[in-house]
């Protein structure tokens, strides 16, 4: 895969929900973090990422969770961001 395509795919992931701290995925329970994280594919290999860990993160916009993802094939790492919102 060309570097140009990898960069384009990476930029797409960055702009999607969860791709950055300012655009977290809203969830009501941390239990859905793992399945959501496993749905993200490496922009370089098109393989599902492995979830390394997810950690609590105090952000300006509330209780954030940062999932650290790593590609088993190429070692690319990404973060996927979530915000825990209380069920209404
Ligand atoms: Zn990869």
PDB file of the backbone (N, CA, C, O) and the ligand in Angstrom, with CONECT records:
HET     ZN  A 101       1
ATOM      1  N   UNK A   1       0.848  -1.199   0.000  1.00  0.00           N
ATOM      2  CA  UNK A   1       0.000   0.000   0.000  1.00  0.00           C
ATOM      3  C   UNK A   1       0.883   1.248   0.000  1.00  0.00           C
ATOM      4  O   UNK A   1       1.900   1.295   0.693  1.00  0.00           O
ATOM      5  N   UNK A   2       0.496   2.245  -0.769  1.00  0.00           N
ATOM      6  CA  UNK A   2       1.321   3.442  -0.883  1.00  0.00           C
ATOM      7  C   UNK A   2       1.210   4.308   0.366  1.00  0.00           C
ATOM      8  O   UNK A   2       0.195   4.302   1.063  1.00  0.00           O
ATOM      9  N   UNK A   3       2.279   5.050   0.629  1.00  0.00           N
ATOM     10  CA  UNK A   3       2.290   5.948   1.794  1.00  0.00           C
ATOM     11  C   UNK A   3       1.189   6.995   1.693  1.00  0.00           C
ATOM     12  O   UNK A   3       0.614   7.416   2.697  1.00  0.00           O
ATOM     13  N   UNK A   4       0.908   7.406   0.459  1.00  0.00           N
ATOM     14  CA  UNK A   4      -0.115   8.425   0.250  1.00  0.00           C
ATOM     15  C   UNK A   4      -1.481   7.899   0.712  1.00  0.00           C
ATOM     16  O   UNK A   4      -2.248   8.608   1.362  1.00  0.00           O
ATOM     17  N   UNK A   5      -1.761   6.644   0.359  1.00  0.00           N
ATOM     18  CA  UNK A   5      -3.036   6.045   0.747  1.00  0.00           C
ATOM     19  C   UNK A   5      -3.098   5.834   2.258  1.00  0.00           C
ATOM     20  O   UNK A   5      -4.140   6.037   2.880  1.00  0.00           O
ATOM     21  N   UNK A   6      -1.967   5.423   2.841  1.00  0.00           N
ATOM     22  CA  UNK A   6      -1.921   5.231   4.293  1.00  0.00           C
ATOM     23  C   UNK A   6      -2.222   6.553   4.998  1.00  0.00           C
ATOM     24  O   UNK A   6      -2.985   6.586   5.963  1.00  0.00           O
ATOM     25  N   UNK A   7      -1.621   7.644   4.512  1.00  0.00           N
ATOM     26  CA  UNK A   7      -1.861   8.941   5.135  1.00  0.00           C
ATOM     27  C   UNK A   7      -3.312   9.354   5.004  1.00  0.00           C
ATOM     28  O   UNK A   7      -3.893   9.904   5.939  1.00  0.00           O
ATOM     29  N   UNK A   8      -3.904   9.089   3.840  1.00  0.00           N
ATOM     30  CA  UNK A   8      -5.303   9.450   3.615  1.00  0.00           C
ATOM     31  C   UNK A   8      -6.212   8.656   4.548  1.00  0.00           C
ATOM     32  O   UNK A   8      -7.154   9.208   5.117  1.00  0.00           O
ATOM     33  N   UNK A   9      -5.933   7.358   4.706  1.00  0.00           N
ATOM     34  CA  UNK A   9      -6.745   6.528   5.596  1.00  0.00           C
ATOM     35  C   UNK A   9      -6.585   6.950   7.061  1.00  0.00           C
ATOM     36  O   UNK A   9      -7.541   6.934   7.837  1.00  0.00           O
ATOM     37  N   UNK A  10      -5.340   7.330   7.422  1.00  0.00           N
ATOM     38  CA  UNK A  10      -5.088   7.780   8.788  1.00  0.00           C
ATOM     39  C   UNK A  10      -5.848   9.071   9.070  1.00  0.00           C
ATOM     40  O   UNK A  10      -6.425   9.233  10.145  1.00  0.00           O
ATOM     41  N   UNK A  11      -5.848   9.982   8.113  1.00  0.00           N
ATOM     42  CA  UNK A  11      -6.559  11.248   8.280  1.00  0.00           C
ATOM     43  C   UNK A  11      -8.058  11.001   8.425  1.00  0.00           C
ATOM     44  O   UNK A  11      -8.747  11.696   9.173  1.00  0.00           O
ATOM     45  N   UNK A  12      -8.549  10.000   7.696  1.00  0.00           N
ATOM     46  CA  UNK A  12      -9.970   9.662   7.791  1.00  0.00           C
ATOM     47  C   UNK A  12     -10.297   9.153   9.197  1.00  0.00           C
ATOM     48  O   UNK A  12     -11.295   9.556   9.793  1.00  0.00           O
ATOM     49  N   UNK A  13      -9.459   8.276   9.712  1.00  0.00           N
ATOM     50  CA  UNK A  13      -9.672   7.765  11.066  1.00  0.00           C
ATOM     51  C   UNK A  13      -9.637   8.902  12.088  1.00  0.00           C
ATOM     52  O   UNK A  13     -10.432   8.931  13.028  1.00  0.00           O
ATOM     53  N   UNK A  14      -8.706   9.835  11.890  1.00  0.00           N
ATOM     54  CA  UNK A  14      -8.581  10.967  12.809  1.00  0.00           C
ATOM     55  C   UNK A  14      -9.848  11.805  12.849  1.00  0.00           C
ATOM     56  O   UNK A  14     -10.195  12.372  13.885  1.00  0.00           O
ATOM     57  N   UNK A  15     -10.533  11.881  11.721  1.00  0.00           N
ATOM     58  CA  UNK A  15     -11.696  12.768  11.634  1.00  0.00           C
ATOM     59  C   UNK A  15     -12.981  12.079  12.065  1.00  0.00           C
ATOM     60  O   UNK A  15     -14.013  12.726  12.245  1.00  0.00           O
ATOM     61  N   UNK A  16     -12.913  10.753  12.231  1.00  0.00           N
ATOM     62  CA  UNK A  16     -14.111  10.019  12.642  1.00  0.00           C
ATOM     63  C   UNK A  16     -14.324  10.124  14.147  1.00  0.00           C
ATOM     64  O   UNK A  16     -13.391  10.451  14.880  1.00  0.00           O
ATOM     65  N   UNK A  17     -15.564   9.846  14.626  1.00  0.00           N
ATOM     66  CA  UNK A  17     -15.801   9.856  16.074  1.00  0.00           C
ATOM     67  C   UNK A  17     -14.827   8.920  16.783  1.00  0.00           C
ATOM     68  O   UNK A  17     -14.621   7.785  16.352  1.00  0.00           O
ATOM     69  N   UNK A  18     -14.230   9.403  17.871  1.00  0.00           N
ATOM     70  CA  UNK A  18     -13.273   8.606  18.618  1.00  0.00           C
ATOM     71  C   UNK A  18     -11.846   8.790  18.132  1.00  0.00           C
ATOM     72  O   UNK A  18     -10.906   8.325  18.776  1.00  0.00           O
ATOM     73  N   UNK A  19     -11.679   9.461  17.004  1.00  0.00           N
ATOM     74  CA  UNK A  19     -10.350   9.614  16.422  1.00  0.00           C
ATOM     75  C   UNK A  19      -9.471  10.621  17.136  1.00  0.00           C
ATOM     76  O   UNK A  19      -8.250  10.619  16.976  1.00  0.00           O
ATOM     77  N   UNK A  20     -10.095  11.480  17.925  1.00  0.00           N
ATOM     78  CA  UNK A  20      -9.310  12.445  18.681  1.00  0.00           C
ATOM     79  C   UNK A  20     -10.023  12.787  19.980  1.00  0.00           C
ATOM     80  O   UNK A  20     -11.207  12.501  20.163  1.00  0.00           O
ATOM     81  N   UNK A  21      -9.268  13.402  20.867  1.00  0.00           N
ATOM     82  CA  UNK A  21      -9.773  13.732  22.198  1.00  0.00           C
ATOM     83  C   UNK A  21     -10.969  14.688  22.140  1.00  0.00           C
ATOM     84  O   UNK A  21     -11.839  14.651  23.011  1.00  0.00           O
ATOM     85  N   UNK A  22     -11.008  15.533  21.124  1.00  0.00           N
ATOM     86  CA  UNK A  22     -12.097  16.508  21.037  1.00  0.00           C
ATOM     87  C   UNK A  22     -13.350  15.909  20.393  1.00  0.00           C
ATOM     88  O   UNK A  22     -14.401  16.549  20.374  1.00  0.00           O
ATOM     89  N   UNK A  23     -13.244  14.695  19.872  1.00  0.00           N
ATOM     90  CA  UNK A  23     -14.387  14.043  19.230  1.00  0.00           C
ATOM     91  C   UNK A  23     -14.574  12.624  19.769  1.00  0.00           C
ATOM     92  O   UNK A  23     -14.514  11.659  19.007  1.00  0.00           O
ATOM     93  N   UNK A  24     -14.798  12.491  21.077  1.00  0.00           N
ATOM     94  CA  UNK A  24     -14.918  11.138  21.643  1.00  0.00           C
ATOM     95  C   UNK A  24     -16.235  10.472  21.245  1.00  0.00           C
ATOM     96  O   UNK A  24     -17.214  11.143  20.917  1.00  0.00           O
ATOM     97  N   UNK A  25     -16.238   9.146  21.280  1.00  0.00           N
ATOM     98  CA  UNK A  25     -17.464   8.374  21.076  1.00  0.00           C
ATOM     99  C   UNK A  25     -18.211   8.344  22.399  1.00  0.00           C
ATOM    100  O   UNK A  25     -17.647   7.985  23.432  1.00  0.00           O
ATOM    101  N   UNK A  26     -19.498   8.729  22.361  1.00  0.00           N
ATOM    102  CA  UNK A  26     -20.296   8.733  23.586  1.00  0.00           C
ATOM    103  C   UNK A  26     -20.755   7.316  23.915  1.00  0.00           C
ATOM    104  O   UNK A  26     -21.372   6.649  23.085  1.00  0.00           O
ATOM    105  N   UNK A  27     -20.455   6.863  25.119  1.00  0.00           N
ATOM    106  CA  UNK A  27     -20.914   5.546  25.552  1.00  0.00           C
ATOM    107  C   UNK A  27     -21.480   5.655  26.963  1.00  0.00           C
ATOM    108  O   UNK A  27     -21.119   6.558  27.718  1.00  0.00           O
ATOM    109  N   UNK A  28     -22.372   4.726  27.313  1.00  0.00           N
ATOM    110  CA  UNK A  28     -22.945   4.755  28.666  1.00  0.00           C
ATOM    111  C   UNK A  28     -22.230   3.776  29.591  1.00  0.00           C
ATOM    112  O   UNK A  28     -22.365   3.862  30.811  1.00  0.00           O
ATOM    113  N   UNK A  29     -21.483   2.862  29.024  1.00  0.00           N
ATOM    114  CA  UNK A  29     -20.747   1.907  29.846  1.00  0.00           C
ATOM    115  C   UNK A  29     -19.400   1.585  29.208  1.00  0.00           C
ATOM    116  O   UNK A  29     -19.279   1.518  27.984  1.00  0.00           O
ATOM    117  N   UNK A  30     -18.404   1.388  30.043  1.00  0.00           N
ATOM    118  CA  UNK A  30     -17.065   1.065  29.541  1.00  0.00           C
ATOM    119  C   UNK A  30     -17.026  -0.310  28.873  1.00  0.00           C
ATOM    120  O   UNK A  30     -16.060  -0.644  28.186  1.00  0.00           O
ATOM    121  N   UNK A  31     -18.083  -1.107  29.078  1.00  0.00           N
ATOM    122  CA  UNK A  31     -18.100  -2.466  28.522  1.00  0.00           C
ATOM    123  C   UNK A  31     -18.099  -2.481  26.998  1.00  0.00           C
ATOM    124  O   UNK A  31     -17.699  -3.472  26.387  1.00  0.00           O
ATOM    125  N   UNK A  32     -18.541  -1.392  26.383  1.00  0.00           N
ATOM    126  CA  UNK A  32     -18.602  -1.386  24.913  1.00  0.00           C
ATOM    127  C   UNK A  32     -17.298  -0.897  24.279  1.00  0.00           C
ATOM    128  O   UNK A  32     -17.137  -0.937  23.060  1.00  0.00           O
ATOM    129  N   UNK A  33     -16.379  -0.439  25.115  1.00  0.00           N
ATOM    130  CA  UNK A  33     -15.134   0.105  24.571  1.00  0.00           C
ATOM    131  C   UNK A  33     -14.354  -0.962  23.806  1.00  0.00           C
ATOM    132  O   UNK A  33     -13.867  -0.719  22.702  1.00  0.00           O
ATOM    133  N   UNK A  34     -14.244  -2.141  24.406  1.00  0.00           N
ATOM    134  CA  UNK A  34     -13.444  -3.182  23.760  1.00  0.00           C
ATOM    135  C   UNK A  34     -13.997  -3.613  22.397  1.00  0.00           C
ATOM    136  O   UNK A  34     -13.244  -3.656  21.424  1.00  0.00           O
ATOM    137  N   UNK A  35     -15.303  -3.934  22.303  1.00  0.00           N
ATOM    138  CA  UNK A  35     -15.809  -4.303  20.966  1.00  0.00           C
ATOM    139  C   UNK A  35     -15.698  -3.175  19.949  1.00  0.00           C
ATOM    140  O   UNK A  35     -15.432  -3.430  18.774  1.00  0.00           O
ATOM    141  N   UNK A  36     -15.903  -1.909  20.390  1.00  0.00           N
ATOM    142  CA  UNK A  36     -15.766  -0.797  19.452  1.00  0.00           C
ATOM    143  C   UNK A  36     -14.325  -0.657  18.981  1.00  0.00           C
ATOM    144  O   UNK A  36     -14.057  -0.411  17.805  1.00  0.00           O
ATOM    145  N   UNK A  37     -13.400  -0.821  19.931  1.00  0.00           N
ATOM    146  CA  UNK A  37     -11.983  -0.680  19.599  1.00  0.00           C
ATOM    147  C   UNK A  37     -11.554  -1.752  18.590  1.00  0.00           C
ATOM    148  O   UNK A  37     -10.739  -1.495  17.705  1.00  0.00           O
ATOM    149  N   UNK A  38     -12.115  -2.952  18.738  1.00  0.00           N
ATOM    150  CA  UNK A  38     -11.740  -4.048  17.849  1.00  0.00           C
ATOM    151  C   UNK A  38     -12.331  -3.881  16.451  1.00  0.00           C
ATOM    152  O   UNK A  38     -11.940  -4.585  15.520  1.00  0.00           O
ATOM    153  N   UNK A  39     -13.271  -2.952  16.307  1.00  0.00           N
ATOM    154  CA  UNK A  39     -13.868  -2.699  15.000  1.00  0.00           C
ATOM    155  C   UNK A  39     -13.024  -1.779  14.131  1.00  0.00           C
ATOM    156  O   UNK A  39     -13.296  -1.618  12.941  1.00  0.00           O
ATOM    157  N   UNK A  40     -11.990  -1.170  14.730  1.00  0.00           N
ATOM    158  CA  UNK A  40     -11.137  -0.253  13.985  1.00  0.00           C
ATOM    159  C   UNK A  40     -10.029  -1.055  13.308  1.00  0.00           C
ATOM    160  O   UNK A  40      -9.427  -1.944  13.910  1.00  0.00           O
ATOM    161  N   UNK A  41      -9.776  -0.723  12.052  1.00  0.00           N
ATOM    162  CA  UNK A  41      -8.762  -1.468  11.301  1.00  0.00           C
ATOM    163  C   UNK A  41      -7.551  -0.593  11.025  1.00  0.00           C
ATOM    164  O   UNK A  41      -7.662   0.622  10.860  1.00  0.00           O
ATOM    165  N   UNK A  42      -6.407  -1.233  10.978  1.00  0.00           N
ATOM    166  CA  UNK A  42      -5.150  -0.534  10.713  1.00  0.00           C
ATOM    167  C   UNK A  42      -5.190   0.115   9.322  1.00  0.00           C
ATOM    168  O   UNK A  42      -5.508  -0.547   8.335  1.00  0.00           O
ATOM    169  N   UNK A  43      -4.866   1.410   9.252  1.00  0.00           N
ATOM    170  CA  UNK A  43      -4.894   2.090   7.948  1.00  0.00           C
ATOM    171  C   UNK A  43      -3.819   1.561   6.993  1.00  0.00           C
ATOM    172  O   UNK A  43      -3.898   1.781   5.785  1.00  0.00           O
ATOM    173  N   UNK A  44      -2.834   0.876   7.529  1.00  0.00           N
ATOM    174  CA  UNK A  44      -1.743   0.371   6.694  1.00  0.00           C
ATOM    175  C   UNK A  44      -1.983  -1.067   6.223  1.00  0.00           C
ATOM    176  O   UNK A  44      -1.714  -1.408   5.071  1.00  0.00           O
ATOM    177  N   UNK A  45      -2.499  -1.908   7.140  1.00  0.00           N
ATOM    178  CA  UNK A  45      -2.635  -3.341   6.832  1.00  0.00           C
ATOM    179  C   UNK A  45      -4.089  -3.758   6.597  1.00  0.00           C
ATOM    180  O   UNK A  45      -4.353  -4.832   6.057  1.00  0.00           O
ATOM    181  N   UNK A  46      -5.027  -2.904   7.007  1.00  0.00           N
ATOM    182  CA  UNK A  46      -6.437  -3.250   6.963  1.00  0.00           C
ATOM    183  C   UNK A  46      -6.737  -4.467   7.848  1.00  0.00           C
ATOM    184  O   UNK A  46      -7.649  -5.245   7.569  1.00  0.00           O
ATOM    185  N   UNK A  47      -5.957  -4.613   8.907  1.00  0.00           N
ATOM    186  CA  UNK A  47      -6.182  -5.674   9.896  1.00  0.00           C
ATOM    187  C   UNK A  47      -6.804  -5.037  11.140  1.00  0.00           C
ATOM    188  O   UNK A  47      -6.560  -3.864  11.425  1.00  0.00           O
ATOM    189  N   UNK A  48      -7.616  -5.814  11.890  1.00  0.00           N
ATOM    190  CA  UNK A  48      -8.172  -5.241  13.121  1.00  0.00           C
ATOM    191  C   UNK A  48      -7.062  -4.936  14.124  1.00  0.00           C
ATOM    192  O   UNK A  48      -6.104  -5.695  14.268  1.00  0.00           O
ATOM    193  N   UNK A  49      -7.215  -3.806  14.813  1.00  0.00           N
ATOM    194  CA  UNK A  49      -6.260  -3.457  15.856  1.00  0.00           C
ATOM    195  C   UNK A  49      -6.457  -4.347  17.070  1.00  0.00           C
ATOM    196  O   UNK A  49      -7.534  -4.896  17.302  1.00  0.00           O
ATOM    197  N   UNK A  50      -5.377  -4.474  17.841  1.00  0.00           N
ATOM    198  CA  UNK A  50      -5.426  -5.149  19.123  1.00  0.00           C
ATOM    199  C   UNK A  50      -5.578  -4.068  20.195  1.00  0.00           C
ATOM    200  O   UNK A  50      -4.914  -3.033  20.135  1.00  0.00           O
ATOM    201  N   UNK A  51      -6.450  -4.308  21.172  1.00  0.00           N
ATOM    202  CA  UNK A  51      -6.607  -3.352  22.267  1.00  0.00           C
ATOM    203  C   UNK A  51      -5.529  -3.624  23.311  1.00  0.00           C
ATOM    204  O   UNK A  51      -5.510  -4.686  23.933  1.00  0.00           O
ATOM    205  N   UNK A  52      -4.629  -2.655  23.498  1.00  0.00           N
ATOM    206  CA  UNK A  52      -3.544  -2.819  24.459  1.00  0.00           C
ATOM    207  C   UNK A  52      -4.070  -2.598  25.873  1.00  0.00           C
ATOM    208  O   UNK A  52      -3.855  -3.419  26.765  1.00  0.00           O
ATOM    209  N   UNK A  53      -4.760  -1.480  26.060  1.00  0.00           N
ATOM    210  CA  UNK A  53      -5.344  -1.152  27.362  1.00  0.00           C
ATOM    211  C   UNK A  53      -6.286   0.015  27.167  1.00  0.00           C
ATOM    212  O   UNK A  53      -6.204   0.723  26.164  1.00  0.00           O
ATOM    213  N   UNK A  54      -7.185   0.223  28.125  1.00  0.00           N
ATOM    214  CA  UNK A  54      -7.884   1.502  28.118  1.00  0.00           C
ATOM    215  C   UNK A  54      -7.830   2.112  29.499  1.00  0.00           C
ATOM    216  O   UNK A  54      -7.991   1.435  30.515  1.00  0.00           O
ATOM    217  N   UNK A  55      -7.598   3.402  29.504  1.00  0.00           N
ATOM    218  CA  UNK A  55      -7.318   4.097  30.752  1.00  0.00           C
ATOM    219  C   UNK A  55      -8.235   5.296  30.910  1.00  0.00           C
ATOM    220  O   UNK A  55      -8.654   5.920  29.935  1.00  0.00           O
ATOM    221  N   UNK A  56      -8.537   5.603  32.175  1.00  0.00           N
ATOM    222  CA  UNK A  56      -9.326   6.789  32.474  1.00  0.00           C
ATOM    223  C   UNK A  56      -8.484   8.019  32.181  1.00  0.00           C
ATOM    224  O   UNK A  56      -7.268   8.019  32.376  1.00  0.00           O
ATOM    225  N   UNK A  57      -9.138   9.053  31.718  1.00  0.00           N
ATOM    226  CA  UNK A  57      -8.434  10.249  31.299  1.00  0.00           C
ATOM    227  C   UNK A  57      -9.308  11.440  31.656  1.00  0.00           C
ATOM    228  O   UNK A  57     -10.423  11.568  31.150  1.00  0.00           O
ATOM    229  N   UNK A  58      -8.818  12.296  32.508  1.00  0.00           N
ATOM    230  CA  UNK A  58      -9.598  13.467  32.890  1.00  0.00           C
ATOM    231  C   UNK A  58      -9.428  14.547  31.836  1.00  0.00           C
ATOM    232  O   UNK A  58      -8.364  15.153  31.715  1.00  0.00           O
ATOM    233  N   UNK A  59     -10.489  14.781  31.075  1.00  0.00           N
ATOM    234  CA  UNK A  59     -10.410  15.789  30.025  1.00  0.00           C
ATOM    235  C   UNK A  59     -11.263  16.993  30.381  1.00  0.00           C
ATOM    236  O   UNK A  59     -12.018  16.975  31.353  1.00  0.00           O
ATOM    237  N   UNK A  60     -11.131  18.038  29.580  1.00  0.00           N
ATOM    238  CA  UNK A  60     -11.913  19.241  29.820  1.00  0.00           C
ATOM    239  C   UNK A  60     -13.399  18.991  29.609  1.00  0.00           C
ATOM    240  O   UNK A  60     -14.246  19.672  30.186  1.00  0.00           O
ATOM    241  N   UNK A  61     -13.703  17.997  28.765  1.00  0.00           N
ATOM    242  CA  UNK A  61     -15.109  17.773  28.432  1.00  0.00           C
ATOM    243  C   UNK A  61     -15.716  16.617  29.233  1.00  0.00           C
ATOM    244  O   UNK A  61     -16.761  16.089  28.853  1.00  0.00           O
ATOM    245  N   UNK A  62     -15.081  16.225  30.324  1.00  0.00           N
ATOM    246  CA  UNK A  62     -15.677  15.207  31.179  1.00  0.00           C
ATOM    247  C   UNK A  62     -14.811  13.986  31.346  1.00  0.00           C
ATOM    248  O   UNK A  62     -13.592  14.041  31.183  1.00  0.00           O
ATOM    249  N   UNK A  63     -15.455  12.880  31.674  1.00  0.00           N
ATOM    250  CA  UNK A  63     -14.718  11.636  31.934  1.00  0.00           C
ATOM    251  C   UNK A  63     -14.424  10.937  30.623  1.00  0.00           C
ATOM    252  O   UNK A  63     -15.321  10.399  29.975  1.00  0.00           O
ATOM    253  N   UNK A  64     -13.182  10.952  30.247  1.00  0.00           N
ATOM    254  CA  UNK A  64     -12.794  10.330  28.986  1.00  0.00           C
ATOM    255  C   UNK A  64     -12.093   9.006  29.249  1.00  0.00           C
ATOM    256  O   UNK A  64     -11.484   8.797  30.299  1.00  0.00           O
ATOM    257  N   UNK A  65     -12.195   8.135  28.284  1.00  0.00           N
ATOM    258  CA  UNK A  65     -11.445   6.889  28.284  1.00  0.00           C
ATOM    259  C   UNK A  65     -10.631   6.839  27.011  1.00  0.00           C
ATOM    260  O   UNK A  65     -11.131   7.086  25.914  1.00  0.00           O
ATOM    261  N   UNK A  66      -9.367   6.513  27.187  1.00  0.00           N
ATOM    262  CA  UNK A  66      -8.503   6.418  26.025  1.00  0.00           C
ATOM    263  C   UNK A  66      -8.147   4.949  25.818  1.00  0.00           C
ATOM    264  O   UNK A  66      -7.544   4.323  26.690  1.00  0.00           O
ATOM    265  N   UNK A  67      -8.518   4.406  24.675  1.00  0.00           N
ATOM    266  CA  UNK A  67      -8.159   3.036  24.336  1.00  0.00           C
ATOM    267  C   UNK A  67      -6.902   3.071  23.481  1.00  0.00           C
ATOM    268  O   UNK A  67      -6.868   3.731  22.442  1.00  0.00           O
ATOM    269  N   UNK A  68      -5.876   2.364  23.915  1.00  0.00           N
ATOM    270  CA  UNK A  68      -4.639   2.279  23.123  1.00  0.00           C
ATOM    271  C   UNK A  68      -4.711   1.063  22.224  1.00  0.00           C
ATOM    272  O   UNK A  68      -4.869  -0.068  22.685  1.00  0.00           O
ATOM    273  N   UNK A  69      -4.591   1.317  20.929  1.00  0.00           N
ATOM    274  CA  UNK A  69      -4.687   0.255  19.937  1.00  0.00           C
ATOM    275  C   UNK A  69      -3.325   0.030  19.300  1.00  0.00           C
ATOM    276  O   UNK A  69      -2.555   0.969  19.096  1.00  0.00           O
ATOM    277  N   UNK A  70      -3.043  -1.224  18.989  1.00  0.00           N
ATOM    278  CA  UNK A  70      -1.783  -1.521  18.311  1.00  0.00           C
ATOM    279  C   UNK A  70      -2.024  -2.574  17.254  1.00  0.00           C
ATOM    280  O   UNK A  70      -2.707  -3.571  17.489  1.00  0.00           O
ATOM    281  N   UNK A  71      -1.450  -2.337  16.077  1.00  0.00           N
ATOM    282  CA  UNK A  71      -1.570  -3.314  14.994  1.00  0.00           C
ATOM    283  C   UNK A  71      -0.566  -4.438  15.201  1.00  0.00           C
ATOM    284  O   UNK A  71       0.626  -4.198  15.397  1.00  0.00           O
ATOM    285  N   UNK A  72      -1.065  -5.664  15.153  1.00  0.00           N
ATOM    286  CA  UNK A  72      -0.212  -6.819  15.369  1.00  0.00           C
ATOM    287  C   UNK A  72       0.758  -7.016  14.202  1.00  0.00           C
ATOM    288  O   UNK A  72       1.841  -7.575  14.372  1.00  0.00           O
ATOM    289  N   UNK A  73       0.360  -6.554  13.024  1.00  0.00           N
ATOM    290  CA  UNK A  73       1.195  -6.779  11.839  1.00  0.00           C
ATOM    291  C   UNK A  73       2.320  -5.759  11.708  1.00  0.00           C
ATOM    292  O   UNK A  73       3.479  -6.131  11.525  1.00  0.00           O
ATOM    293  N   UNK A  74       1.979  -4.461  11.804  1.00  0.00           N
ATOM    294  CA  UNK A  74       2.992  -3.441  11.502  1.00  0.00           C
ATOM    295  C   UNK A  74       3.402  -2.616  12.718  1.00  0.00           C
ATOM    296  O   UNK A  74       4.351  -1.835  12.644  1.00  0.00           O
ATOM    297  N   UNK A  75       2.687  -2.785  13.847  1.00  0.00           N
ATOM    298  CA  UNK A  75       3.083  -2.074  15.055  1.00  0.00           C
ATOM    299  C   UNK A  75       2.553  -0.656  15.164  1.00  0.00           C
ATOM    300  O   UNK A  75       2.854   0.048  16.128  1.00  0.00           O
ATOM    301  N   UNK A  76       1.759  -0.229  14.176  1.00  0.00           N
ATOM    302  CA  UNK A  76       1.157   1.096  14.244  1.00  0.00           C
ATOM    303  C   UNK A  76       0.281   1.213  15.487  1.00  0.00           C
ATOM    304  O   UNK A  76      -0.503   0.318  15.802  1.00  0.00           O
ATOM    305  N   UNK A  77       0.431   2.340  16.188  1.00  0.00           N
ATOM    306  CA  UNK A  77      -0.395   2.569  17.368  1.00  0.00           C
ATOM    307  C   UNK A  77      -1.322   3.752  17.138  1.00  0.00           C
ATOM    308  O   UNK A  77      -0.962   4.732  16.486  1.00  0.00           O
ATOM    309  N   UNK A  78      -2.535   3.634  17.695  1.00  0.00           N
ATOM    310  CA  UNK A  78      -3.498   4.720  17.646  1.00  0.00           C
ATOM    311  C   UNK A  78      -4.177   4.815  18.984  1.00  0.00           C
ATOM    312  O   UNK A  78      -4.087   3.902  19.804  1.00  0.00           O
ATOM    313  N   UNK A  79      -4.858   5.919  19.209  1.00  0.00           N
ATOM    314  CA  UNK A  79      -5.727   6.033  20.369  1.00  0.00           C
ATOM    315  C   UNK A  79      -7.145   6.202  19.882  1.00  0.00           C
ATOM    316  O   UNK A  79      -7.401   6.854  18.870  1.00  0.00           O
ATOM    317  N   UNK A  80      -8.079   5.593  20.631  1.00  0.00           N
ATOM    318  CA  UNK A  80      -9.492   5.774  20.345  1.00  0.00           C
ATOM    319  C   UNK A  80     -10.108   6.367  21.609  1.00  0.00           C
ATOM    320  O   UNK A  80      -9.897   5.865  22.713  1.00  0.00           O
ATOM    321  N   UNK A  81     -10.870   7.441  21.428  1.00  0.00           N
ATOM    322  CA  UNK A  81     -11.362   8.202  22.578  1.00  0.00           C
ATOM    323  C   UNK A  81     -12.859   7.965  22.804  1.00  0.00           C
ATOM    324  O   UNK A  81     -13.653   7.910  21.865  1.00  0.00           O
ATOM    325  N   UNK A  82     -13.209   7.828  24.075  1.00  0.00           N
ATOM    326  CA  UNK A  82     -14.602   7.640  24.465  1.00  0.00           C
ATOM    327  C   UNK A  82     -14.958   8.609  25.574  1.00  0.00           C
ATOM    328  O   UNK A  82     -14.093   9.038  26.338  1.00  0.00           O
ATOM    329  N   UNK A  83     -16.227   8.953  25.658  1.00  0.00           N
ATOM    330  CA  UNK A  83     -16.706   9.719  26.807  1.00  0.00           C
ATOM    331  C   UNK A  83     -17.830   8.941  27.458  1.00  0.00           C
ATOM    332  O   UNK A  83     -18.800   8.557  26.805  1.00  0.00           O
ATOM    333  N   UNK A  84     -17.687   8.713  28.755  1.00  0.00           N
ATOM    334  CA  UNK A  84     -18.713   8.009  29.517  1.00  0.00           C
ATOM    335  C   UNK A  84     -19.783   9.003  29.932  1.00  0.00           C
ATOM    336  O   UNK A  84     -19.521   9.952  30.671  1.00  0.00           O
ATOM    337  N   UNK A  85     -20.989   8.768  29.445  1.00  0.00           N
ATOM    338  CA  UNK A  85     -22.088   9.635  29.846  1.00  0.00           C
ATOM    339  C   UNK A  85     -23.084   8.812  30.636  1.00  0.00           C
ATOM    340  O   UNK A  85     -23.366   7.667  30.283  1.00  0.00           O
ATOM    341  N   UNK A  86     -23.611   9.378  31.687  1.00  0.00           N
ATOM    342  CA  UNK A  86     -24.572   8.668  32.522  1.00  0.00           C
ATOM    343  C   UNK A  86     -25.851   8.453  31.747  1.00  0.00           C
ATOM    344  O   UNK A  86     -26.295   9.350  31.030  1.00  0.00           O
ATOM    345  N   UNK A  87     -26.466   7.260  31.876  1.00  0.00           N
ATOM    346  CA  UNK A  87     -27.744   7.029  31.189  1.00  0.00           C
ATOM    347  C   UNK A  87     -28.815   7.975  31.720  1.00  0.00           C
ATOM    348  O   UNK A  87     -28.890   8.224  32.923  1.00  0.00           O
ATOM    349  N   UNK A  88     -29.635   8.497  30.831  1.00  0.00           N
ATOM    350  CA  UNK A  88     -30.653   9.455  31.269  1.00  0.00           C
ATOM    351  C   UNK A  88     -31.971   8.745  31.536  1.00  0.00           C
ATOM    352  O   UNK A  88     -32.952   9.385  31.914  1.00  0.00           O
TER     353      UNK A  88
HETATM  354 ZN    ZN A 101      -0.875  -2.450  10.537  1.00  0.00          ZN
END
